[in-house]
Amino acid sequence: MKKLIILIVFLFLIGIAEAINISLSVSWQLSSSAVRPGGNLIIYLTVTNPGLDLSGVVLTASPGPYVKIISGNKIELGDMPATTSQQSSISIKVDENAEATISYVYLEAKYYYRNSEYKKTFYIPITIKKDPVLEIVDVNFNDTIEPGKTFLLSFNISNKGDSTARDLKVKLNKTNLFTTPGSTGEVIIKELKPSESKNLKFLITINPDADIGIESIPITLSYYDDTKTNNYTETKNIGLKVSGNVDFVVTVESYKNFYYGHIGEVLITIANRGLASAEYISVNAYSDFGSKEFYIGSLDPDDSETIELPQDLTKASGKYLIYLTLNYKDKFDNEYSVKKTIEAIPTHAPMDYTNILIVVVVLVIAYWFYKKRKK
């Protein structure tokens, strides 16, 4: 009797040992951590037999909500000797109208050892994600943008994504370029649904010392998704062109030997009294008494340049006009041509008292010699 009990215990322990070694493990890796509605996903499977030799290993996959299995519904791996592994995969597609949620693929593994069937089940989580996708469109300025000027900026915030954006904060990040008079430059939108747009308007003043050129207004968007579990912050830039006028003021600065019957020069000052720089300036100056072309280069605001225009006044008889054509480019490489007219006034040459003095001296000497001879 004692021997029978020992044999039963021994067989029982062998059975337990075998049961412990009859096992199958399944691990997985997803091709993406999340999938959007209408998207595809691949589940890569690794099946490992850590124990005794197994036969007839079969994996059966079933879809959870919003999930459709494209391939890998049933995977037959056949026999798996001890300490071996096999790889396989399951392809799924998420429904176009899926909600943002965590679905799953239910996986059942059946395997056999000595005509006995064993089973394990697994739930593979599938994260279905829907995101708001915000864009700034239909940007409009109600006036030209110049230093010191105030204008109205308007634009639409449009949700191109498939999830509602909640608690959306639109903030203009102020820089040295501009200020927002009368407001903080910030707007809160409670929700912005997919395919929905909101029009926003901001009053903006450009810094009077702003440079002419291409600038940008940075706008920060902060918001949550529809479930308020994910928050987003992004910065977008609205480009703008800060422009300004070029205002040439042309005047006569002075004259050199500018007398009737002489060849002289008129000194002409060209000043830029505008807000923008003029680049590649060339000047064609001409009158009835001579012409010349000049290249100045560039003139910044409040800068000036002087040119010297030769004039042949041998046939001049009074004041006359000098015509100037100024060709230049702005900072945006646009070409311009400006015409200006100034008046030139020649004068009579002053008396040359040196020559008169010489004549007087000569006459005095001649008279002195004449008187001396007469004596």
Salt bridges, closest charged atoms under 4 A:
GLU18 OE2 - ARG114 NH1 3.22
GLU76 OE2 - LYS74 NZ 3.95
GLU108 OE2 - LYS119 NZ 3.61
ASP131 OD2 - ARG36 NH1 3.08
ASP143 OD1 - LYS149 NZ 3.42
ASP162 OD2 - ARG36 NH2 2.63
ASP167 OD2 - LYS228 NZ 2.95
GLU191 OE1 - ARG166 NH1 2.70
GLU191 OE2 - LYS193 NZ 3.91
GLU196 OE2 - LYS198 NZ 3.73
ASP226 OD1 - ARG166 NH2 2.66
GLU234 OE1 - LYS236 NZ 3.47
GLU308 OE2 - LYS256 NZ 3.52
ASP333 OD1 - LYS329 NZ 3.54
GLU335 OE2 - LYS329 NZ 3.89
GLU343 OE2 - LYS319 NZ 3.80
